[in-house]
Amino acid sequence: MTAVATDSRALRAVFGAFPTGVTAVAALVGGRPLGLAASSFTSVSLAPALVSLCMATTSGTWSELRRAERLGISVLGAGHGSLCRQLAGPADGRFTGVDWRATADGAVLLDGASAWFECAVDREIRAGDHDIVLLRVLDLHAEPAVDPLVFHASTFRSLAPGAPRPTP
């Protein structure tokens, strides 16, 4: 392995060349919403329905969220850049002024998302300084009219205006 491949700044810069969507991962913990922003979300399997996230092993928020019965994954919309920064900030202010709802099982879903998933932790796999978290999808919904927030090169972006929309 070269020295460049172990340089965390170089890795961040090159990883950042790959555009990703941004999600909010949230649940009711102790009767209050708790969550964080994550850009490592991806689909895994159709049968069974599985998605994954990667969570830093040092995340205090994840250590609490992982025990929730259900997790809400909200795919943030193009207008959610400031919300994403808020979700990445101090835990006690992450949901201040945020419109959200909780499912009967405690998953927290954010208003204005382009899609959402209600999930349960299936398993976690240690991978370096992160855990790969496999989640079983229990419910889901998409809002095709809401463009997603895109994270690329450490900047929030949106899809190009006028780009063709997929047909349902």
Residue pairs with C-beta under 8 A, 6 or more apart in sequence:
4 10
5 11
12 154
16 152
16 153
16 154
17 152
17 153
18 152
19 150
19 151
19 152
19 157
20 39
20 40
20 41
20 150
20 151
20 152
21 39
21 41
21 75
21 76
21 148
21 149
21 150
21 151
22 37
22 38
22 39
22 75
22 76
22 80
22 84
22 148
22 149
22 150
22 151
22 156
23 37
23 38
23 39
23 41
23 53
23 73
23 74
23 75
23 76
24 35
24 36
24 37
24 38
24 72
24 73
24 74
24 76
24 83
24 84
24 87
24 110
24 113
25 35
25 36
25 37
25 38
25 53
25 65
25 71
25 72
25 73
26 33
26 34
26 35
26 36
26 65
26 71
26 72
26 74
26 95
26 100
26 107
26 108
26 109
26 110
27 33
27 34
27 35
27 65
27 68
27 69
27 70
27 71
27 72
27 106
27 107
27 108
28 34
28 68
28 102
28 106
28 107
28 108
29 64
29 65
29 67
29 68
32 95
33 94
33 95
33 98
33 100
33 102
33 108
34 61
34 64
34 65
34 91
34 94
34 108
35 61
35 65
35 72
35 87
35 94
35 95
35 108
36 59
36 61
36 62
36 65
36 87
36 88
36 94
37 76
37 84
37 87
37 88
38 53
38 54
38 55
39 151
40 52
40 53
40 54
40 55
40 130
41 51
41 52
41 53
41 73
41 75
42 51
42 52
43 50
43 51
44 50
44 51
44 52
44 134
48 136
49 136
49 137
49 140
50 122
50 134
50 135
50 136
50 137
51 73
51 117
51 119
51 134
51 135
51 137
52 132
52 133
52 134
52 135
53 73
53 132
53 133
53 135
54 127
54 130
54 131
54 132
54 133
55 62
55 66
55 130
55 131
55 133
56 62
56 129
56 130
57 126
57 129
57 130
57 131
58 129
60 91
61 91
62 131
65 71
66 121
66 124
66 133
68 106
68 107
69 105
69 106
69 120
70 103
70 105
70 106
70 107
70 118
70 119
70 120
70 138
71 107
71 118
71 119
71 120
71 121
71 135
72 102
72 103
72 107
72 108
72 109
72 110
72 116
72 117
72 118
72 119
73 116
73 117
73 118
73 119
73 135
74 109
74 110
74 113
74 115
74 116
75 113
75 114
75 115
75 116
75 148
76 83
76 84
76 110
76 113
76 114
76 148
76 149
77 112
77 113
77 114
77 143
77 146
77 147
77 148
77 149
78 114
78 146
78 147
78 148
78 149
78 150
78 158
78 159
79 112
79 149
80 110
80 112
80 113
80 149
81 149
81 156
83 98
83 110
84 149
84 151
84 156
86 93
86 94
86 96
86 98
87 94
98 110
99 110
99 111
99 112
100 108
100 109
100 110
100 111
101 108
101 109
101 111
102 108
102 109
103 109
103 118
103 139
105 118
107 118
107 119
109 116
109 118
110 116
112 146
113 143
113 146
114 142
114 143
114 144
114 146
114 147
114 148
115 140
115 141
115 142
115 143
115 148
116 140
116 141
117 135
117 137
117 139
117 140
118 137
118 138
118 139
118 140
119 135
119 136
119 137
119 138
120 135
120 136
120 138
121 133
121 134
121 135
121 136
122 134
122 135
122 136
123 133
123 134
124 131
124 132
124 133
124 134
125 131
125 132
125 134
144 165
144 166
144 168
147 158
147 159
148 158
148 159
149 156
149 158
150 156
150 157
150 158
150 159
151 157
